[in-house]
Amino acid sequence: MKIRVGYELIYDCPQPTPMILTLSIHFTRISDIVVPDHLITTPSLPITAYRDAYGNWCTRLVAPAGRLRLTADGVVNDTGMADRVVPSAPQHSVEDLPEETLVFLLGSRYCDTDRLSQTAWDLFGNTPTGWGRVQAICDYVHRHVTFGYEHARATRTAGETLAEGVGVCRDYAHLAIAFCRCMNIPARYCTGYLSDIGIPPPHGPMDFAGWFEAYLGGNWYTFDARNNVPRIGRVLIARGRDAADVPIAHTFGPNTLSSFRVWTDEVQEPSGAAA
């Protein structure tokens, strides 16, 4: 299948404001791109791109004083398959983990493992290791946290999510990531597009989504504590230790995000067309 993805963000800035944007489809999906998700700015601005320490594509620009519209509209090929489920995937001993995974065992800005370690072992110390343990963590977080956009707070840590029992998708991901790390399972934060393909209506407003990946059996596997079911049509934008590494925008000055739209829709092809 083909999936159309994109966004329109409108910022109001009282003064020229440097920005770093993390909005481009991840390089691991480059071969799937049918229509590139090129960033278009209104007014037209000079922009530069670079790869950050995690391999994500980032864009730099200076927003002028006044209104800035950022938009992109791309199409990607997708298998149409749901997230992989591999219950036999084992957990590695820490001493056997590849060096590049070790950073994802450590505490980070929103994943306060030092505060949650004892709680994690109390909750999950008797669960099966490997896939079963990560799924037990997702099940717990899914039950414990109540979703609501009215609960969004940019400063909420995993420990605060546990204490408050509310949040948005990034909070579910941060709490699950922190618990995984406490249990010696590397886990990294992911942000991207997530379609409603295969999900019965009514559908909520579209937004960028947050989920995570856990390292098991020599591979990174997708987990989603908020939805807690395999989903179709994830399109990755960026990965990092947590949302502090991959916000949609770092802004270096006062600004207001006055309008925000995201779309992730299956492209309906003519009958008989190749998938």
C-alpha positions as CSV (number, residue, x, y, z in Angstrom):
1,M,0.0,0.0,0.0
2,K,0.9,3.7,-0.2
3,I,0.5,6.1,2.6
4,R,0.4,9.9,2.3
5,V,2.0,11.7,5.2
6,G,2.6,15.3,6.0
7,Y,2.0,18.3,8.2
8,E,1.3,22.0,8.4
9,L,2.8,23.9,11.3
10,I,2.3,27.7,11.7
11,Y,4.5,29.6,14.1
12,D,4.2,33.2,15.2
13,C,7.5,34.7,16.3
14,P,7.9,38.2,17.7
15,Q,11.6,38.3,16.5
16,P,13.9,36.3,14.3
17,T,14.2,32.9,15.9
18,P,16.6,30.1,15.0
19,M,15.0,26.7,14.8
20,I,16.1,23.0,14.5
21,L,13.4,20.8,13.0
22,T,13.2,17.0,13.2
23,L,10.4,16.4,10.8
24,S,11.9,14.4,7.9
25,I,11.1,10.7,7.2
26,H,13.9,8.6,8.7
27,F,16.7,7.5,6.4
28,T,15.8,3.8,7.0
29,R,12.6,4.4,4.9
30,I,14.4,6.1,2.0
31,S,13.8,3.3,-0.4
32,D,10.1,3.5,0.4
33,I,9.6,7.1,-0.5
34,V,7.5,7.7,-3.6
35,V,6.9,11.4,-3.2
36,P,9.6,13.1,-1.0
37,D,8.5,15.0,2.1
38,H,10.4,18.1,1.2
39,L,10.0,21.0,3.7
40,I,8.3,24.1,2.2
41,T,8.5,27.3,4.2
42,T,6.3,30.3,3.7
43,P,7.8,32.8,3.4
44,S,10.7,31.1,1.5
45,L,13.8,30.8,3.7
46,P,17.3,29.4,3.4
47,I,17.5,26.1,5.1
48,T,20.3,23.6,5.8
49,A,20.2,19.9,6.7
50,Y,22.4,17.7,8.8
51,R,22.4,14.2,10.5
52,D,22.4,14.3,14.3
53,A,24.3,11.8,16.5
54,Y,21.5,9.3,16.2
55,G,21.3,9.4,12.4
56,N,18.1,11.5,12.2
57,W,17.7,14.1,9.5
58,C,17.4,17.6,11.0
59,T,16.8,21.0,9.4
60,R,18.1,24.4,10.5
61,L,16.5,27.7,9.7
62,V,15.9,31.1,11.1
63,A,12.2,32.0,11.4
64,P,11.6,35.7,10.6
65,A,9.6,38.0,12.8
66,G,5.9,37.4,12.1
67,R,4.2,34.2,10.8
68,L,6.0,31.2,9.4
69,R,4.3,28.3,7.7
70,L,6.1,24.9,7.5
71,T,4.6,22.2,5.5
72,A,5.5,18.9,3.8
73,D,3.4,16.3,1.9
74,G,4.9,13.0,0.9
75,V,4.0,9.4,-0.1
76,V,5.7,6.2,1.1
77,N,5.3,2.6,0.1
78,D,4.4,0.4,3.1
79,T,4.1,-3.4,3.4
80,G,0.7,-3.0,5.0
81,M,1.8,-5.5,7.7
82,A,1.3,-4.8,11.4
83,D,4.2,-4.5,13.9
84,R,6.2,-7.7,14.2
85,V,5.4,-9.9,17.3
86,V,8.2,-12.3,18.2
87,P,7.4,-13.8,21.6
88,S,10.5,-16.0,21.5
89,A,12.9,-13.0,21.3
90,P,15.3,-13.4,24.2
91,Q,16.9,-10.8,26.5
92,H,20.6,-10.3,26.4
93,S,22.9,-10.3,29.4
94,V,24.3,-6.8,29.8
95,E,27.8,-8.1,29.2
96,D,26.7,-9.5,25.8
97,L,25.0,-6.4,24.5
98,P,26.6,-4.5,21.6
99,E,28.3,-1.3,22.6
100,E,26.0,0.8,20.5
101,T,23.0,-0.3,22.6
102,L,24.5,0.6,26.0
103,V,23.5,4.3,25.9
104,F,19.9,3.1,25.8
105,L,20.3,1.4,29.2
106,L,21.1,4.7,30.9
107,G,18.8,7.3,32.5
108,S,18.0,10.3,30.3
109,R,16.1,13.6,30.6
110,Y,12.6,12.1,30.7
111,C,13.5,8.5,31.7
112,D,14.5,8.9,35.4
113,T,15.7,5.3,35.9
114,D,17.3,6.1,39.2
115,R,13.9,6.9,40.7
116,L,12.1,3.9,39.2
117,S,14.6,1.0,39.5
118,Q,13.2,-0.5,42.7
119,T,9.6,-0.1,41.5
120,A,10.5,-1.8,38.2
121,W,12.0,-4.8,39.9
122,D,9.1,-5.0,42.4
123,L,6.6,-5.0,39.5
124,F,8.5,-7.0,36.8
125,G,11.2,-9.0,38.6
126,N,9.1,-12.2,38.4
127,T,8.0,-11.9,34.8
128,P,9.5,-14.0,32.0
129,T,12.7,-12.4,30.6
130,G,12.9,-11.2,27.0
131,W,9.8,-10.4,25.0
132,G,7.4,-11.4,27.8
133,R,9.0,-8.9,30.1
134,V,8.7,-6.0,27.7
135,Q,5.1,-6.9,27.0
136,A,4.3,-7.1,30.7
137,I,5.8,-3.6,31.0
138,C,3.6,-2.4,28.1
139,D,0.5,-4.0,29.6
140,Y,1.1,-2.3,33.0
141,V,1.7,1.1,31.5
142,H,-1.3,0.8,29.2
143,R,-3.5,0.0,32.2
144,H,-2.0,2.5,34.6
145,V,-1.9,5.6,32.4
146,T,-5.1,7.4,31.2
147,F,-4.7,9.1,27.9
148,G,-5.8,12.7,27.2
149,Y,-4.4,15.7,25.3
150,E,-5.5,17.9,28.2
151,H,-2.9,16.0,30.2
152,A,0.0,17.0,27.9
153,R,2.9,18.6,29.7
154,A,6.3,19.1,28.1
155,T,8.3,18.6,31.4
156,R,6.6,15.4,32.6
157,T,9.1,12.6,33.4
158,A,8.5,8.9,33.5
159,G,8.4,9.0,37.3
160,E,5.8,11.8,37.2
161,T,3.7,9.8,34.7
162,L,3.8,6.9,37.1
163,A,2.7,9.1,40.0
164,E,0.1,11.0,38.1
165,G,-1.4,8.2,36.0
166,V,-2.1,10.5,33.1
167,G,-0.4,11.5,29.9
168,V,-0.1,11.4,26.1
169,C,1.7,9.0,23.9
170,R,5.2,10.3,24.7
171,D,4.5,9.8,28.4
172,Y,3.5,6.1,27.9
173,A,6.7,5.6,25.9
174,H,8.9,7.3,28.5
175,L,7.5,5.2,31.4
176,A,7.8,2.0,29.4
177,I,11.4,2.9,28.3
178,A,12.4,3.7,31.8
179,F,11.0,0.4,33.1
180,C,12.8,-1.5,30.4
181,R,16.1,0.2,31.1
182,C,15.7,-0.6,34.8
183,M,15.3,-4.2,33.9
184,N,18.5,-4.1,31.8
185,I,16.7,-4.1,28.4
186,P,18.0,-1.4,26.0
187,A,15.1,0.8,24.9
188,R,14.9,3.9,22.6
189,Y,12.3,6.5,21.9
190,C,10.7,6.8,18.5
191,T,8.6,9.5,16.9
192,G,6.8,9.5,13.6
193,Y,3.5,9.1,11.8
194,L,1.0,6.4,12.9
195,S,-2.0,5.8,10.7
196,D,-5.5,4.6,11.7
197,I,-5.4,1.9,9.0
198,G,-7.1,-1.2,10.3
199,I,-8.6,0.6,13.4
200,P,-12.4,1.0,13.5
201,P,-13.8,4.5,13.7
202,P,-14.3,6.9,15.3
203,H,-10.7,8.1,14.9
204,G,-9.2,10.9,17.0
205,P,-7.4,13.9,15.6
206,M,-4.2,13.0,13.8
207,D,-0.9,13.8,15.5
208,F,2.7,12.8,15.5
209,A,3.0,9.6,17.6
210,G,5.5,8.4,20.1
211,W,6.4,4.8,20.7
212,F,9.6,2.8,21.5
213,E,11.9,0.0,20.4
214,A,13.5,-2.6,22.7
215,Y,16.6,-4.6,21.9
216,L,15.9,-8.3,22.1
217,G,17.5,-11.3,20.4
218,G,19.9,-9.2,18.3
219,N,17.2,-6.9,16.9
220,W,15.2,-3.7,17.7
221,Y,11.5,-4.4,18.0
222,T,8.6,-1.9,18.0
223,F,6.4,-1.6,21.1
224,D,3.6,0.8,21.8
225,A,2.5,1.1,25.4
226,R,-0.2,3.6,24.5
227,N,-2.1,1.5,21.9
228,N,-0.7,-1.9,23.1
229,V,-1.7,-3.7,19.9
230,P,0.2,-4.2,16.7
231,R,-0.5,-1.4,14.3
232,I,-0.3,-0.9,10.5
233,G,1.4,2.1,8.8
234,R,4.1,3.4,11.2
235,V,6.4,5.8,9.4
236,L,9.4,6.6,11.5
237,I,10.8,10.1,11.7
238,A,13.4,9.9,14.4
239,R,14.9,7.9,17.2
240,G,16.7,9.0,20.4
241,R,17.1,8.4,24.1
242,D,13.8,10.2,24.8
243,A,11.7,13.1,23.4
244,A,14.4,15.6,24.4
245,D,16.5,14.3,21.6
246,V,13.8,14.4,18.9
247,P,11.3,17.1,19.4
248,I,9.6,18.3,16.2
249,A,11.2,21.7,16.8
250,H,13.9,23.2,19.0
251,T,13.2,26.9,19.0
252,F,15.7,29.4,20.3
253,G,13.5,32.3,21.1
254,P,9.9,33.2,22.0
255,N,7.2,31.8,19.7
256,T,3.7,30.6,19.5
257,L,2.6,27.5,17.6
258,S,-0.7,28.9,16.3
259,S,-1.8,26.0,14.1
260,F,-0.9,22.3,13.9
261,R,-2.1,19.7,11.4
262,V,-0.8,16.2,10.7
263,W,-2.1,13.7,8.2
264,T,-1.4,9.9,7.6
265,D,-3.8,8.4,5.1
266,E,-3.8,5.4,2.9
267,V,-3.7,6.3,-0.7
268,Q,-6.7,4.8,-2.5
269,E,-5.4,3.4,-5.8
270,P,-7.5,2.6,-8.8
271,S,-9.0,-0.9,-8.8
272,G,-6.5,-3.3,-10.3
273,A,-3.4,-1.1,-9.6
274,A,-0.4,-2.8,-8.0
275,A,-0.1,-2.4,-4.3
